[in-house]
Amino acid sequence: GCVISRKDDVHDVVTDLLDDLDVDSLFENITGNDPDFITDPNETKDSEITVDFHKRSQLVISGTYDKNGLPEDWPELVESILDFMRFYGIGEILDPSVYMKAKRKTTDYIFCSVEFDGGSKSYYYLTEDDTLSIGDFVFVPVGKDGRTAIVEIVNIEYLSEDKVPFPLDKVKYIIRKCTDDDLDPSVPENGTANTKEFFCPVYDGNISQCDCDEISCGAKNGVIPNNELPKLIGIETIKEKRELCRTCERHKNAPEGALLYSDNWLKQGYTSRNRIKVSDTVDYQVWSDNNGAAVGVTVNFETADDFHYDLLIADWNRIAVEVLCSPKTIAPKDAFRDYLLNNKGLFDFEEALKTHDIKFEKIAFY
């Protein structure tokens, strides 16, 4: 069953989300199943959709819960609601890591199960930090020589002394939670982007990543982006050396050699939903773990995914407030579309992320 309400006591955020619906044609078209469709006797998928309007009579639609039994505009509505919930964290009510977490007693010990990079076996560590969450990366001691390692927390348990899995004097303690700088040493303390330079055969000298993006765009599209960055060489020189750019090992090997968030998500069996179109050249897709909880987002620029950004869900949610300046009453894709209309530079989005110290991983396909 599904109830869609437009009553006055509904929260303003939800009301504004529903304002985008075309009430005059809402759920008007239903294909319907042929009379000879096959029914599984062991499974029932019936649906009833109830729509309460403020100034007109109630609409009730009953049928089977499948493509032909549901209204044609049902997928669009569900996509908007799910995207809205995941973007603003309202989906916590459906997140097992929230509703399966018990309250801690004052006498309980906090046991964290962690996994080392590349390993499938988990190990117990103790902590007194009740702010740690599943998915956090932390420093832990390893071995007997004072070495440390970065591991990921995969489970957290509150256990009384009589139920601890190991003797307390045999379990090591987590040192601390990792910072962004710990996880990405290339980002210095002032939050600016990595300024490490490398050799470019087109420029015939060392350049930064921003310069590389600029030159590569010129080699591919014949135009240097208007990103207000100093241009190292002119477009005619870039065109003459286009083949050097195309065959550069840095670009040629990038798709196979780069390791992004999405690579790890795929390895863990996570899935991405259908792409949400923002403009003719920009779209994004939300990644979910095996429990259906959102873990991150991939943003794609250009028709052939020339620039591909991966962000953890917490960083993606920061974009709404700090980059898109979007109140919660505006759907994410609409705020993103407005942002792009006012920021047309090819690297404006990336520069905004760097300015706000929002962590991302990027790969460029040329």
C-alpha positions in Angstrom: 0.0 0.0 0.0 1.0 3.6 -0.5 -0.5 6.8 0.9 0.3 10.2 -0.7 -0.9 13.0 1.4 -1.3 16.8 0.8 -2.9 17.7 4.1 -1.9 20.8 6.0 -0.2 19.0 8.8 2.4 17.4 6.5 5.9 18.7 7.0 6.9 21.6 4.7 9.8 19.6 3.2 7.5 16.8 2.0 4.8 19.3 0.8 7.3 21.1 -1.3 8.5 17.8 -2.8 4.9 16.9 -3.7 4.4 20.3 -5.2 6.3 19.1 -8.3 3.6 16.5 -9.0 1.1 17.3 -11.8 -2.1 16.7 -9.9 -4.3 17.0 -13.0 -2.7 14.0 -14.7 -1.3 12.1 -11.7 -1.5 8.3 -12.1 -3.8 8.8 -15.0 -2.2 6.2 -17.3 -2.1 2.5 -16.4 -1.3 0.0 -19.1 -2.8 -3.0 -17.3 -2.0 -6.7 -17.6 -3.5 -8.9 -20.3 -6.2 -11.3 -19.1 -4.0 -14.3 -19.7 -1.0 -13.2 -17.6 0.5 -15.9 -15.4 0.1 -15.7 -11.6 2.5 -17.3 -9.2 0.3 -19.1 -6.6 3.2 -18.8 -4.0 3.5 -15.0 -4.4 1.1 -12.1 -4.2 2.0 -8.6 -5.3 -1.0 -6.5 -5.0 -1.0 -2.7 -4.5 -3.3 0.0 -3.4 -2.4 3.7 -3.9 -4.3 6.3 -2.0 -3.9 10.0 -2.8 -5.4 12.6 -0.5 -5.8 16.0 -2.1 -6.5 19.3 -0.3 -9.2 20.5 -2.6 -10.5 17.5 -4.4 -11.8 14.0 -3.7 -9.6 11.1 -2.7 -8.0 9.0 -5.4 -7.7 5.2 -4.8 -6.0 2.9 -7.3 -5.8 -0.9 -6.8 -4.0 -3.4 -8.9 -0.9 -5.6 -9.2 2.5 -4.3 -8.1 4.3 -4.6 -11.4 5.2 -2.6 -14.5 1.8 -2.9 -16.2 -0.3 -2.8 -13.0 1.2 0.4 -11.7 0.7 4.0 -13.1 3.2 4.9 -15.8 4.5 7.8 -13.7 5.0 5.7 -10.6 8.8 5.1 -11.2 9.4 8.8 -11.6 7.7 9.5 -8.3 9.5 6.7 -6.4 12.8 7.8 -7.9 12.3 11.4 -6.7 11.3 10.3 -3.2 14.1 7.9 -2.8 16.7 10.3 -4.2 15.3 13.0 -1.8 15.5 10.7 1.2 19.0 9.5 0.5 20.3 13.0 -0.2 19.2 14.4 3.1 19.6 11.4 5.3 15.9 10.9 6.0 16.5 7.3 5.0 18.0 6.6 8.4 14.6 5.2 9.5 15.2 2.4 7.0 18.9 2.0 7.8 19.7 -1.3 9.7 22.8 0.3 11.3 20.4 2.7 13.0 17.4 0.6 14.0 19.5 -2.5 14.9 21.8 -0.5 17.3 21.0 -1.1 20.9 21.5 1.5 23.7 24.8 1.1 25.6 24.8 0.5 29.3 27.3 2.3 31.5 29.0 -1.0 32.3 29.2 -2.2 28.7 32.5 -2.5 26.7 32.6 -1.3 23.1 33.9 -4.0 20.8 34.6 -3.0 17.2 35.1 -5.6 14.5 37.6 -4.3 11.9 38.9 -5.5 8.6 42.4 -4.8 7.2 42.8 -3.7 3.6 42.4 -6.6 1.3 41.3 -9.0 4.0 38.0 -10.7 4.6 38.6 -11.7 8.2 37.6 -9.3 11.0 39.4 -8.7 14.3 38.2 -7.3 17.6 39.5 -4.0 19.0 38.2 -2.1 22.1 37.4 1.6 22.2 35.9 4.1 24.6 34.8 6.4 21.8 31.1 6.0 21.5 31.0 8.3 18.4 32.6 5.8 16.1 30.3 4.3 13.5 30.4 1.3 11.1 32.3 2.4 8.0 34.7 4.6 9.9 38.5 4.2 9.3 40.6 4.1 12.4 44.2 3.6 13.5 45.0 0.4 15.4 48.2 -1.1 16.9 49.5 -4.2 15.2 52.2 -6.7 16.1 54.6 -6.2 19.0 56.9 -3.5 17.6 54.6 -0.5 17.9 53.4 -0.5 14.3 50.0 0.9 13.4 47.6 0.3 10.5 44.5 1.9 9.1 41.4 -0.4 9.2 37.7 -0.1 8.6 35.1 -0.7 11.3 32.6 -3.3 10.0 30.6 -3.9 13.2 30.1 -2.5 16.7 28.9 -4.4 19.7 28.1 -3.3 23.3 28.9 -6.3 25.5 28.9 -6.8 29.3 32.0 -8.2 30.9 30.5 -11.7 31.1 29.8 -11.8 27.4 33.1 -10.4 25.9 34.6 -12.6 23.1 38.2 -12.4 24.5 39.8 -11.7 27.8 39.9 -7.9 28.2 43.7 -7.9 28.9 44.3 -9.6 25.5 42.3 -7.1 23.4 44.1 -4.0 22.0 42.5 -0.5 21.9 41.7 1.6 18.8 44.1 4.5 18.8 41.9 7.1 17.1 39.6 7.8 14.1 41.3 8.7 10.9 41.1 12.2 9.5 40.8 13.1 5.8 44.5 13.9 5.7 45.2 10.4 7.1 43.3 8.8 4.3 44.5 11.2 1.6 48.0 12.4 2.4 48.1 14.3 -0.9 45.8 16.9 0.6 47.8 19.3 2.9 46.5 20.8 6.1 45.3 24.0 4.4 42.8 22.0 2.4 44.1 23.0 -1.0 44.3 20.5 -3.8 47.3 18.3 -4.5 50.0 20.4 -6.1 52.4 17.6 -7.0 53.6 18.0 -10.5 54.5 15.5 -13.2 55.9 15.5 -16.7 53.6 16.3 -19.6 54.9 15.5 -23.2 52.6 18.1 -24.7 53.9 20.9 -22.5 57.4 19.4 -22.5 57.7 20.1 -18.8 56.2 19.5 -15.4 52.6 20.5 -14.8 49.8 20.1 -12.1 46.7 18.0 -12.4 44.6 21.1 -13.2 46.9 22.0 -16.0 46.7 18.4 -17.2 42.9 18.5 -17.2 43.0 21.8 -19.2 45.4 20.5 -21.8 43.6 17.2 -22.2 40.3 18.9 -22.7 41.9 21.1 -25.4 43.4 18.0 -27.1 40.0 16.2 -27.1 37.6 19.0 -27.8 39.7 21.6 -29.5 38.8 24.2 -26.9 40.6 25.2 -23.6 38.0 25.5 -20.8 37.3 29.0 -19.5 38.2 28.1 -15.9 40.1 31.3 -15.1 43.4 29.3 -14.7 46.5 30.5 -16.5 46.9 28.8 -19.8 50.4 27.2 -20.2 50.2 26.8 -23.9 47.9 27.8 -26.7 45.2 25.7 -28.3 47.1 25.5 -31.7 50.1 24.0 -30.0 47.9 21.5 -28.2 46.2 20.5 -31.4 49.6 19.9 -33.1 50.6 17.6 -30.2 47.2 16.0 -29.8 48.5 12.5 -30.4 51.1 12.9 -27.6 48.2 13.6 -25.2 46.1 10.8 -26.4 48.9 8.2 -26.1 50.2 9.5 -22.7 50.6 6.7 -20.2 48.9 8.8 -17.6 45.7 8.9 -19.6 45.9 5.6 -21.4 46.2 3.6 -18.2 43.9 5.7 -16.0 40.6 3.6 -16.5 42.4 0.3 -15.7 44.9 1.5 -13.1 42.9 4.0 -11.0 41.2 2.7 -7.8 38.0 4.7 -7.0 35.4 4.4 -4.3 33.1 2.8 -6.9 35.7 0.1 -7.6 35.6 -1.0 -4.0 31.8 -0.7 -3.9 31.6 -3.1 -6.9 34.0 -5.5 -5.2 31.7 -5.5 -2.2 28.7 -6.3 -4.3 27.1 -2.8 -3.9 24.8 -1.6 -6.7 24.1 1.8 -8.3 20.7 3.0 -9.2 19.6 4.4 -12.6 21.4 7.6 -13.5 19.5 10.8 -12.5 19.8 13.3 -15.4 20.7 16.9 -14.3 21.4 18.4 -17.7 22.4 17.3 -21.2 25.9 16.6 -20.1 25.7 15.9 -16.4 24.1 13.1 -14.4 24.6 11.2 -11.1 23.8 7.9 -9.6 23.4 6.7 -6.0 25.3 3.6 -4.7 23.7 1.3 -2.1 25.1 -1.4 0.1 23.6 -4.9 0.5 21.1 -3.6 3.0 19.9 -0.8 0.7 21.6 2.0 2.6 23.2 4.7 0.5 27.0 4.7 0.6 28.0 7.2 -2.0 27.4 8.9 -5.3 29.0 9.0 -8.7 28.8 12.3 -10.7 29.4 12.1 -14.4 30.3 15.1 -16.6 30.2 15.2 -20.5 28.2 12.9 -22.7 30.9 10.2 -22.7 31.6 10.5 -18.9 34.8 12.5 -19.6 35.0 13.4 -15.9 33.8 11.0 -13.3 33.7 11.9 -9.6 33.1 9.5 -6.7 31.9 10.8 -3.3 31.0 9.2 0.0 27.4 9.8 0.9 28.4 12.2 3.8 30.4 14.3 1.4 27.6 14.2 -1.2 25.2 15.5 1.4 27.6 18.4 2.2 27.4 19.5 -1.4 23.7 20.5 -0.9 24.5 23.0 1.8 28.0 24.2 1.0 28.1 24.0 -2.8 24.5 24.0 -4.1 23.3 26.2 -1.3 20.1 24.2 -1.4 17.4 24.3 1.3 15.8 20.9 2.0 12.7 22.0 0.2 14.4 21.6 -3.2 15.0 18.3 -4.8 18.8 17.6 -5.2 18.7 17.4 -9.0 16.9 20.7 -9.3 19.4 22.4 -7.0 22.2 20.8 -9.0 20.7 22.0 -12.3 20.4 25.6 -11.0 24.0 25.5 -9.9 25.2 24.3 -13.3 23.3 27.1 -15.0 25.2 29.7 -13.0 28.6 27.9 -13.1 29.3 26.9 -16.7 33.1 26.3 -16.5 34.2 22.7 -17.1 36.0 22.5 -13.8 33.8 24.8 -11.7 32.2 21.9 -9.8 35.6 20.4 -9.0 37.0 23.7 -7.9 34.0 24.2 -5.6 34.6 20.8 -4.0 38.2 21.8 -3.4 37.3 25.2 -2.0 35.0 23.6 0.6 37.4 20.8 1.3 34.9 18.1 0.2 36.8 14.9 -0.5 36.3 13.2 -3.8 38.0 10.7 -6.1 38.2 11.4 -9.8 39.0 9.8 -13.1 39.1 11.3 -16.5 38.5 9.3 -19.7 40.1 10.7 -22.9 
